[in-house]
Amino acid sequence: MNKVSIIMGIYNCEATLSEAIESILGQTYQEWELIMCDDGSTDATYSVAEKYTKQFSDKMILLKNSVNKGLNYTLNKCLKVATGEYVARMDGDDISLPKRLEKEADFLDTHPEYAIVSTPMIFFDENGDWGRSYSIEKPQKKDFIKHSPVFCHAPCMIRKKAYLDVKGYTVDKRMLRFEDVNLWYKLYSKGYIGYNLSEPLYKMRDDINAVRRRSLRSRMNGVYVTYVGFRLFGFPWYMYRYVVLDFIKHLIKGVIPERLYIFIHKKSVKKW
């Protein structure tokens, strides 16, 4: 049995999936299994994944949804067959740097008090790396108020027992694209805590396609997730002004012209 199960929901990513899988094959840490679930793709994504699972049948599992169900449902489907003690995330259009799994697994091995470990991300597009994120080292509940999400989802590794304790991802259309934020609220409300390594070990493809997936409707999901999270934490009523501020922030980002959003977004990110 492999110690790390990597769960990957894949959807219409035929052009980038090979690069993502190759980054897992190139890891210095090899005690892993990769579980992919195609979420009703309309392109050749499933065929690309199938080619790899046939070649590496001892390391990879391929599942399939008959129709598009959303990432929360899809990742839960992967979780059901995961056998590892630790569960790592991965997206089908991103890249894990070679020592990502090694450093994350080593951290959880040596820090039993933490259930979550993640890292900052390097942002890239067709022109190369253009920026990076920064993270709070040891997020506390108070950090959810102004700094959510407190962990980058795609680079995270979580103890499977913690995932199961909160019943994985909440399957609700109102949480799509923010299912990770809801997960952090659920884990912390159960007493689990996490840690962010300072070194970026993951590259996120942040291009024009990624921008267009951040629709106004999906941004409103973020407001709903914040509201539900505040209730889960039992925050006092006066703290809900931050939910209103979150709504205003997402509304502005959702309605401004695309070019202006990209300009502001790139200006707000630390250059790589």
C-alpha positions as CSV (number, residue, x, y, z in Angstrom):
1,M,0.0,0.0,0.0
2,N,1.3,3.5,-0.9
3,K,1.5,6.1,1.8
4,V,0.2,9.0,-0.3
5,S,-3.0,8.9,-2.4
6,I,-3.2,11.8,-4.9
7,I,-6.7,12.7,-5.9
8,M,-7.3,14.5,-9.2
9,G,-10.6,15.6,-10.7
10,I,-10.1,16.0,-14.5
11,Y,-12.4,17.9,-16.8
12,N,-11.6,19.1,-20.4
13,C,-7.9,19.3,-19.8
14,E,-6.5,17.1,-22.6
15,A,-3.9,19.7,-23.6
16,T,-2.4,19.9,-20.1
17,L,-3.0,16.6,-18.4
18,S,0.1,14.8,-19.6
19,E,2.3,17.6,-18.2
20,A,0.5,17.3,-14.8
21,I,0.8,13.5,-14.7
22,E,4.5,13.6,-15.7
23,S,5.2,16.0,-12.8
24,I,3.9,13.3,-10.5
25,L,5.9,10.6,-12.2
26,G,8.9,12.8,-11.7
27,Q,8.6,13.1,-7.9
28,T,11.5,12.2,-5.7
29,Y,9.0,10.5,-3.4
30,Q,7.5,7.4,-4.9
31,E,5.2,5.9,-2.3
32,W,2.1,7.2,-4.1
33,E,-1.0,6.2,-6.0
34,L,-2.7,8.6,-8.4
35,I,-6.5,8.4,-8.5
36,M,-8.1,10.4,-11.4
37,C,-11.8,10.9,-12.0
38,D,-13.0,12.3,-15.3
39,D,-15.9,14.6,-14.6
40,G,-17.9,14.2,-17.9
41,S,-15.3,15.7,-20.2
42,T,-16.3,16.5,-23.8
43,D,-12.7,16.3,-25.2
44,A,-10.1,13.6,-25.1
45,T,-9.2,14.0,-21.4
46,Y,-10.3,10.5,-20.5
47,S,-8.3,9.0,-23.3
48,V,-5.1,10.8,-22.2
49,A,-5.7,9.6,-18.6
50,E,-6.5,6.0,-19.8
51,K,-3.2,5.8,-21.7
52,Y,-1.3,6.5,-18.5
53,T,-3.3,4.2,-16.3
54,K,-2.7,1.3,-18.7
55,Q,1.0,2.0,-18.7
56,F,1.2,2.5,-14.9
57,S,-1.6,0.2,-13.8
58,D,0.1,-0.5,-10.4
59,K,0.3,3.2,-9.6
60,M,-2.8,4.8,-11.2
61,I,-6.6,4.4,-11.0
62,L,-9.1,6.0,-13.4
63,L,-12.7,6.6,-12.6
64,K,-15.4,8.3,-14.6
65,N,-18.6,10.3,-14.0
66,S,-21.3,9.8,-16.7
67,V,-22.1,13.5,-16.6
68,N,-20.4,16.6,-15.1
69,K,-21.0,16.5,-11.3
70,G,-18.6,19.1,-10.0
71,L,-15.2,19.0,-8.2
72,N,-16.7,18.3,-4.8
73,Y,-18.6,15.2,-5.9
74,T,-15.6,14.1,-8.0
75,L,-13.0,14.3,-5.3
76,N,-15.2,12.5,-2.9
77,K,-15.5,9.7,-5.4
78,C,-11.7,9.5,-5.5
79,L,-11.5,9.6,-1.7
80,K,-13.6,6.4,-1.5
81,V,-10.9,4.3,-3.2
82,A,-7.9,6.1,-1.7
83,T,-5.8,3.7,0.4
84,G,-3.0,6.1,1.6
85,E,-2.5,7.5,5.1
86,Y,-2.1,10.9,3.5
87,V,-4.2,12.4,0.7
88,A,-2.7,15.0,-1.7
89,R,-4.5,17.1,-4.2
90,M,-3.5,17.8,-7.8
91,D,-5.2,19.5,-10.7
92,G,-5.0,18.4,-14.3
93,D,-3.6,21.6,-15.6
94,D,-0.9,22.3,-13.0
95,I,2.6,21.1,-12.1
96,S,4.0,19.6,-8.9
97,L,7.6,20.4,-8.4
98,P,9.9,17.4,-8.0
99,K,10.2,17.5,-4.1
100,R,6.6,18.4,-3.4
101,L,5.4,15.0,-2.1
102,E,8.7,14.3,-0.3
103,K,8.6,17.5,1.7
104,E,4.9,17.4,2.5
105,A,4.9,13.7,3.6
106,D,8.1,14.3,5.7
107,F,6.4,17.2,7.4
108,L,3.3,15.1,8.3
109,D,5.5,12.3,9.4
110,T,7.4,14.5,11.8
111,H,4.6,16.8,13.0
112,P,1.7,14.6,14.2
113,E,0.0,17.7,15.6
114,Y,-0.9,18.9,12.1
115,A,-3.5,17.4,9.9
116,I,-2.9,19.7,6.9
117,V,0.2,20.9,5.1
118,S,0.3,23.1,2.0
119,T,2.7,25.4,0.2
120,P,2.6,28.7,-1.7
121,M,2.1,28.4,-5.5
122,I,4.0,29.8,-8.5
123,F,1.7,31.2,-11.1
124,F,2.4,30.6,-14.8
125,D,0.8,30.9,-18.2
126,E,1.9,30.4,-21.9
127,N,4.6,33.0,-21.4
128,G,6.1,31.3,-18.3
129,D,6.2,32.0,-14.6
130,W,4.8,35.4,-13.7
131,G,4.1,35.5,-10.0
132,R,3.8,33.6,-6.7
133,S,1.6,33.5,-3.6
134,Y,2.5,33.8,0.0
135,S,0.8,32.0,3.0
136,I,0.4,32.4,6.7
137,E,2.7,29.8,8.3
138,K,0.3,28.6,11.1
139,P,-3.2,29.8,10.3
140,Q,-5.6,30.3,13.2
141,K,-9.4,30.6,13.2
142,K,-9.1,34.4,13.3
143,D,-7.1,34.3,10.0
144,F,-10.2,33.0,8.2
145,I,-11.8,36.5,8.7
146,K,-9.5,38.5,6.4
147,H,-7.2,36.0,4.8
148,S,-9.4,33.2,3.5
149,P,-8.4,30.8,1.9
150,V,-5.8,30.1,4.5
151,F,-4.4,27.2,2.5
152,C,-3.8,26.7,-1.2
153,H,-6.0,23.7,-2.1
154,A,-4.2,22.1,-5.1
155,P,-0.8,21.7,-3.3
156,C,-2.2,20.5,0.0
157,M,-1.7,17.1,1.7
158,I,-4.1,16.1,4.4
159,R,-4.3,13.1,6.8
160,K,-7.0,10.8,5.4
161,K,-8.5,10.2,8.8
162,A,-9.2,14.0,9.0
163,Y,-10.8,14.0,5.6
164,L,-13.0,11.1,6.6
165,D,-13.9,12.7,10.0
166,V,-15.5,15.7,8.2
167,K,-17.0,13.5,5.5
168,G,-14.8,14.9,2.7
169,Y,-16.1,17.7,0.6
170,T,-19.6,19.1,1.0
171,V,-21.6,18.3,-2.2
172,D,-23.5,21.5,-2.8
173,K,-23.7,23.5,-6.0
174,R,-23.5,26.7,-4.0
175,M,-20.0,25.7,-2.9
176,L,-18.5,24.9,-6.3
177,R,-15.0,26.5,-6.9
178,F,-14.9,27.2,-3.1
179,E,-15.3,23.7,-1.9
180,D,-11.8,23.9,-0.5
181,V,-12.6,26.9,1.7
182,N,-15.6,25.0,3.2
183,L,-13.2,22.1,3.8
184,W,-10.8,24.3,5.8
185,Y,-13.8,25.6,7.9
186,K,-15.0,22.0,8.6
187,L,-11.5,20.8,9.5
188,Y,-10.8,23.6,11.9
189,S,-14.2,23.4,13.5
190,K,-13.3,19.8,14.4
191,G,-10.1,20.9,16.0
192,Y,-7.7,20.0,13.2
193,I,-5.0,22.5,12.3
194,G,-2.6,23.0,9.4
195,Y,0.8,24.5,8.4
196,N,2.1,26.2,5.3
197,L,5.6,25.5,4.2
198,S,7.4,28.7,3.0
199,E,8.8,27.2,-0.2
200,P,6.5,27.1,-3.2
201,L,6.4,23.5,-4.4
202,Y,3.5,23.7,-6.9
203,K,2.9,25.6,-10.1
204,M,-0.7,26.8,-10.9
205,R,-1.7,27.5,-14.5
206,D,-3.2,31.0,-14.1
207,D,-4.0,32.0,-17.7
208,I,-6.9,33.5,-19.6
209,N,-8.9,30.3,-19.2
210,A,-8.5,30.3,-15.5
211,V,-9.6,33.9,-15.4
212,R,-12.8,33.1,-17.3
213,R,-13.7,30.3,-14.9
214,R,-13.9,32.9,-12.1
215,S,-17.4,34.0,-13.1
216,L,-19.7,36.3,-11.0
217,R,-21.9,33.4,-10.2
218,S,-19.0,31.3,-8.9
219,R,-17.7,34.3,-6.9
220,M,-21.1,34.5,-5.1
221,N,-20.5,30.9,-4.1
222,G,-17.5,32.2,-2.2
223,V,-19.7,34.6,-0.2
224,Y,-22.1,31.8,0.7
225,V,-19.2,29.6,1.8
226,T,-17.9,32.4,4.0
227,Y,-21.3,32.8,5.6
228,V,-21.7,29.1,6.3
229,G,-18.1,29.0,7.7
230,F,-18.8,31.9,10.1
231,R,-21.8,30.1,11.4
232,L,-19.8,26.9,11.8
233,F,-17.2,28.8,13.8
234,G,-19.9,30.5,15.9
235,F,-18.6,33.9,15.2
236,P,-20.6,36.7,16.9
237,W,-23.1,38.7,14.8
238,Y,-20.9,41.8,14.5
239,M,-18.3,39.8,12.6
240,Y,-20.7,39.2,9.7
241,R,-19.8,42.7,8.4
242,Y,-16.9,40.8,6.9
243,V,-19.3,38.7,4.9
244,V,-20.8,41.9,3.4
245,L,-17.3,43.1,2.6
246,D,-16.6,39.7,1.0
247,F,-19.7,40.1,-1.1
248,I,-18.7,43.6,-2.3
249,K,-15.2,42.4,-3.2
250,H,-16.4,39.4,-5.2
251,L,-19.1,41.6,-6.9
252,I,-16.5,44.1,-8.1
253,K,-14.2,41.4,-9.3
254,G,-17.1,39.7,-11.1
255,V,-18.4,42.8,-13.0
256,I,-15.2,44.8,-14.0
257,P,-13.9,44.3,-17.5
258,E,-11.8,41.2,-18.1
259,R,-8.7,43.2,-19.1
260,L,-8.9,45.4,-16.0
261,Y,-9.4,42.4,-13.7
262,I,-6.2,40.7,-15.2
263,F,-4.3,44.0,-14.8
264,I,-5.3,44.3,-11.1
265,H,-4.8,40.6,-10.4
266,K,-1.3,40.6,-11.7
267,K,-0.4,43.8,-10.0
268,S,-1.6,42.4,-6.7
269,V,0.5,39.3,-6.9
270,K,4.2,39.2,-6.0
271,K,6.3,38.9,-9.2
272,W,8.3,35.8,-9.6
